[in-house]
Structures are given as C-alpha cells and as structure tokens.
Amino acid sequence: METKNIFQKIQSVANEIKNIEKKLVVGEGKNAYNAVGDQDVTLAVKEAESKHGIVSVPFKQELVKSEILRVANKGIETIKYVDIVKMTTRIYNIDNPSEYIDIETFGRGLDSGDKGFGKASTYARKYALLNAYKIATGEDPDTEKSKEEKSETPLSEKRAIIYNLLYKNSTYYQAALKMFGRESIDELTDSEIDTLYASAKKKGTI
C-alpha cells in the first residue's frame, strides 16, 4: 500500500470536509450573526485526521497583546478584557512524525472576566483548521453551480486572512471597527468581511 506524504494527507482531509454549516448564533438583535462552532470544526477535523493518519496540535502560542477596553453605553461604562494570541498549530504525519507543517494564526478574546485568553486560543485554533484544510462555511457550494464555477476564496479563509491582517495593524483594526460600528471584529458579518477582503486585495495588502 502506498504511503502518503503530509501534503497528500492534508489534501485527503480537505476533500473529505468540504464545508461546515454555520449553526452557532452569536450576539443578539441587529448585531447577531451566524458562525461556525468550535465543536463542529474540532469533531469533523478530528474524525477526518484520524482516518487519514495525521494529527494537529497547538504547538506554540504567545500572548501578543492584553488590554482593557472601556465601553460606554447610555451613560453606563462596562469593562472588557481583550487578549490577542498568536498560535502555531502543527500538523504531523502520524506515519512519519518528522514530517509536519506549521499553520500560524491569531485569535482575539473579549471577556468581562478572565476568559479572554482561552477564547482567543479557541478562535486561533479554529481558524487554523479551517484555513489549513480550506473548509468552506455556510451553504454547500455544490448547491449553487454558478458560485462553484467562480472558484472564489472560501469565506472562512477570507475571515482568517482579515483577522490576521487586523491583529497585525492596530490602526487598520480600529478603522475597520469604526467603519461598521462594531466593538469587536468577532461581530463583523460575512458581508463586512467580504468588503474588507476586497478592499485589502485592491490595495495589495493581501
């Protein structure tokens, strides 16, 4: 039996997990949006990786930035703790552990208590897996042939790219939030991510 290398195995996982639907509702009212749950991503990837003989682990992470965000709403000030984490997720070939690739992502955690770091780590890991295996989110692209023929960048990959771009540039980060009236980039809708992605691509920053 032919032994596959790490890239062939990653491609096998990518072919198996073509998309994951957005079942998680984040926020309330007009700021609510649909997102892909960490549990859905983790379980789908874990099963596919086990089947194809690879394993992904958070190899290294560091706290890039930690700050206190004060938000005033109708005269009432609330405090949020913001942590930004840089994570390296390593994907190993189980049949040859010396063969691996590293995926670097950033995650931002916003919390009123001490869970910001954990949330940031979760986001970073989730988007590393979505990006590494090119997992599309939302509806199955096979149901809309015209979209499939366009070969557009999956929204999950766009979001990961924009998140990384914002985390690396604090000026751009604040400008993006102000543009859409958001308190956190996790509140950015799919259409807003598309707008930022198109703008960044036009400027040549990605």
VEXDREN-2710 file (C-alpha; in Angstrom, 1 decimal):
% VEXDREN-2710
k/r/px/py/pz
1/MET/0.0/0.0/0.0
2/GLU/1.3/3.4/-1.0
3/THR/2.3/5.6/1.9
4/LYS/1.0/9.2/1.6
5/ASN/3.1/12.2/2.5
6/ILE/1.9/15.0/4.7
7/PHE/0.6/17.1/1.8
8/GLN/-1.4/14.2/0.3
9/LYS/-3.0/13.5/3.6
10/ILE/-3.9/17.1/4.2
11/GLN/-5.5/17.1/0.7
12/SER/-7.4/14.0/1.6
13/VAL/-8.9/15.7/4.7
14/ALA/-9.7/18.8/2.7
15/ASN/-11.5/16.7/0.2
16/GLU/-13.5/14.9/2.9
17/ILE/-14.6/18.0/4.8
18/LYS/-15.8/20.3/2.0
19/ASN/-17.9/22.6/4.2
20/ILE/-19.3/23.1/7.7
21/GLU/-22.5/24.9/8.2
22/LYS/-22.9/27.9/10.5
23/LYS/-25.1/26.6/13.3
24/LEU/-24.0/28.9/16.1
25/VAL/-25.8/32.2/16.6
26/VAL/-23.5/34.9/18.2
27/GLY/-24.8/38.1/19.8
28/GLU/-28.4/39.4/20.0
29/GLY/-30.7/41.7/18.0
30/LYS/-29.2/43.6/15.0
31/ASN/-25.7/42.6/16.0
32/ALA/-26.4/38.8/15.9
33/TYR/-24.7/36.7/13.2
34/ASN/-24.2/33.1/12.4
35/ALA/-20.8/31.4/13.0
36/VAL/-19.2/28.1/12.8
37/GLY/-18.9/26.5/16.2
38/ASP/-15.6/25.4/17.5
39/GLN/-17.1/22.0/18.5
40/ASP/-18.4/21.4/15.0
41/VAL/-14.9/22.1/13.5
42/THR/-13.0/20.1/16.1
43/LEU/-15.2/17.0/15.8
44/ALA/-15.2/17.0/12.0
45/VAL/-11.5/17.5/11.7
46/LYS/-10.6/15.0/14.4
47/GLU/-12.5/12.2/12.6
48/ALA/-11.0/13.0/9.2
49/GLU/-7.5/13.4/10.6
50/SER/-7.8/10.0/12.4
51/LYS/-9.0/8.4/9.2
52/HIS/-6.1/9.7/7.1
53/GLY/-3.3/9.4/9.5
54/ILE/-2.5/12.9/10.6
55/VAL/-2.9/14.9/13.8
56/SER/-3.0/18.6/14.5
57/VAL/-1.8/20.1/17.9
58/PRO/-1.4/23.6/19.2
59/PHE/2.4/23.6/19.1
60/LYS/3.1/27.1/20.4
61/GLN/1.2/30.2/21.5
62/GLU/2.1/33.6/22.8
63/LEU/0.1/36.5/24.2
64/VAL/0.7/39.3/21.7
65/LYS/-1.4/41.9/23.4
66/SER/-3.6/42.3/26.5
67/GLU/-5.6/45.4/27.2
68/ILE/-8.7/46.8/29.0
69/LEU/-11.5/48.1/26.8
70/ARG/-13.9/50.6/28.3
71/VAL/-17.3/50.7/26.6
72/ALA/-19.9/53.4/27.4
73/ASN/-23.5/52.6/26.6
74/LYS/-26.3/55.1/27.6
75/GLY/-24.0/56.6/30.3
76/ILE/-23.1/53.2/31.8
77/GLU/-19.5/52.1/31.4
78/THR/-18.5/48.5/31.2
79/ILE/-15.1/47.0/31.2
80/LYS/-13.9/44.2/28.8
81/TYR/-10.6/42.5/28.9
82/VAL/-9.1/41.9/25.5
83/ASP/-6.4/39.3/24.7
84/ILE/-4.7/38.7/21.4
85/VAL/-3.0/35.4/21.0
86/LYS/-0.6/34.2/18.3
87/MET/-0.8/30.4/17.8
88/THR/1.2/27.9/15.8
89/THR/-0.7/24.8/15.0
90/ARG/1.4/21.9/13.9
91/ILE/0.1/19.1/11.7
92/TYR/2.0/15.8/11.9
93/ASN/2.1/12.8/9.6
94/ILE/1.5/10.0/12.1
95/ASP/3.3/7.5/9.9
96/ASN/6.3/9.8/9.8
97/PRO/6.3/12.3/12.8
98/SER/9.4/14.1/11.4
99/GLU/7.2/15.3/8.6
100/TYR/4.9/18.2/9.6
101/ILE/3.8/21.7/8.6
102/ASP/3.0/24.7/10.8
103/ILE/0.0/27.0/10.5
104/GLU/0.2/30.4/12.1
105/THR/-3.0/32.3/13.1
106/PHE/-4.1/35.0/15.5
107/GLY/-7.1/34.9/17.8
108/ARG/-8.8/37.7/19.8
109/GLY/-10.7/37.0/23.0
110/LEU/-13.1/39.6/24.6
111/ASP/-14.5/38.9/28.0
112/SER/-15.7/40.7/31.1
113/GLY/-13.7/38.3/33.3
114/ASP/-10.6/36.2/32.9
115/LYS/-11.6/34.0/29.9
116/GLY/-10.2/36.3/27.2
117/PHE/-7.0/34.2/26.7
118/GLY/-9.0/31.0/26.4
119/LYS/-11.4/32.5/23.9
120/ALA/-8.5/33.9/21.8
121/SER/-6.8/30.5/21.8
122/THR/-10.0/28.8/20.7
123/TYR/-10.5/31.3/17.8
124/ALA/-6.9/30.9/16.7
125/ARG/-7.1/27.1/16.7
126/LYS/-10.5/27.0/14.9
127/TYR/-9.3/29.3/12.1
128/ALA/-6.0/27.4/11.7
129/LEU/-8.0/24.2/11.0
130/LEU/-10.5/26.0/8.7
131/ASN/-7.6/27.6/6.8
132/ALA/-5.3/24.5/6.7
133/TYR/-8.0/22.3/5.2
134/LYS/-9.7/25.0/3.2
135/ILE/-13.0/24.3/4.8
136/ALA/-15.9/26.4/3.4
137/THR/-18.5/27.6/5.8
138/GLY/-22.2/28.3/5.1
139/GLU/-24.2/26.5/2.4
140/ASP/-22.8/23.7/0.4
141/PRO/-21.2/25.3/-2.8
142/ASP/-22.4/22.3/-4.8
143/THR/-26.0/23.6/-4.4
144/GLU/-25.1/26.7/-6.4
145/LYS/-23.2/25.8/-9.5
146/SER/-22.5/29.4/-10.6
147/LYS/-20.7/30.1/-7.4
148/GLU/-18.6/26.9/-7.7
149/GLU/-17.5/27.9/-11.2
150/LYS/-16.2/31.2/-9.9
151/SER/-13.7/29.5/-7.7
152/GLU/-14.0/32.2/-5.1
153/THR/-11.9/32.2/-1.9
154/PRO/-14.0/30.5/0.9
155/LEU/-15.4/32.9/3.4
156/SER/-13.7/31.1/6.3
157/GLU/-10.3/31.7/4.6
158/LYS/-11.2/35.4/4.0
159/ARG/-12.2/35.8/7.6
160/ALA/-8.9/34.2/8.8
161/ILE/-6.9/36.4/6.4
162/ILE/-8.7/39.6/7.6
163/TYR/-8.4/38.7/11.3
164/ASN/-4.6/38.2/10.9
165/LEU/-4.3/41.5/8.9
166/LEU/-6.3/43.4/11.6
167/TYR/-4.3/41.9/14.5
168/LYS/-1.0/43.0/12.9
169/ASN/-2.1/46.6/12.3
170/SER/-3.8/48.4/15.2
171/THR/-4.6/51.5/13.1
172/TYR/-6.4/49.4/10.5
173/TYR/-8.1/47.4/13.3
174/GLN/-9.7/50.5/14.9
175/ALA/-10.6/51.9/11.4
176/ALA/-12.4/48.7/10.5
177/LEU/-14.4/48.6/13.7
178/LYS/-15.3/52.3/13.3
179/MET/-16.4/51.8/9.7
180/PHE/-19.0/49.2/10.6
181/GLY/-19.8/50.4/14.1
182/ARG/-18.6/47.3/15.8
183/GLU/-17.0/46.8/19.2
184/SER/-15.2/43.7/18.3
185/ILE/-14.1/42.1/15.0
186/ASP/-15.9/38.9/16.1
187/GLU/-19.1/40.9/15.4
188/LEU/-18.2/41.5/11.8
189/THR/-20.8/40.0/9.5
190/ASP/-19.9/37.9/6.4
191/SER/-20.7/40.8/4.1
192/GLU/-18.4/43.1/6.1
193/ILE/-15.6/40.6/5.9
194/ASP/-16.1/40.4/2.1
195/THR/-15.9/44.2/1.9
196/LEU/-12.7/44.3/4.0
197/TYR/-11.2/41.5/1.9
198/ALA/-12.0/43.1/-1.4
199/SER/-10.5/46.4/-0.2
200/ALA/-7.3/44.8/1.1
201/LYS/-6.9/42.9/-2.1
202/LYS/-7.4/46.1/-4.2
203/LYS/-4.7/47.8/-2.1
204/GLY/-2.4/44.9/-2.4
205/THR/-2.1/44.3/1.3
206/ILE/-3.0/40.6/0.9
END
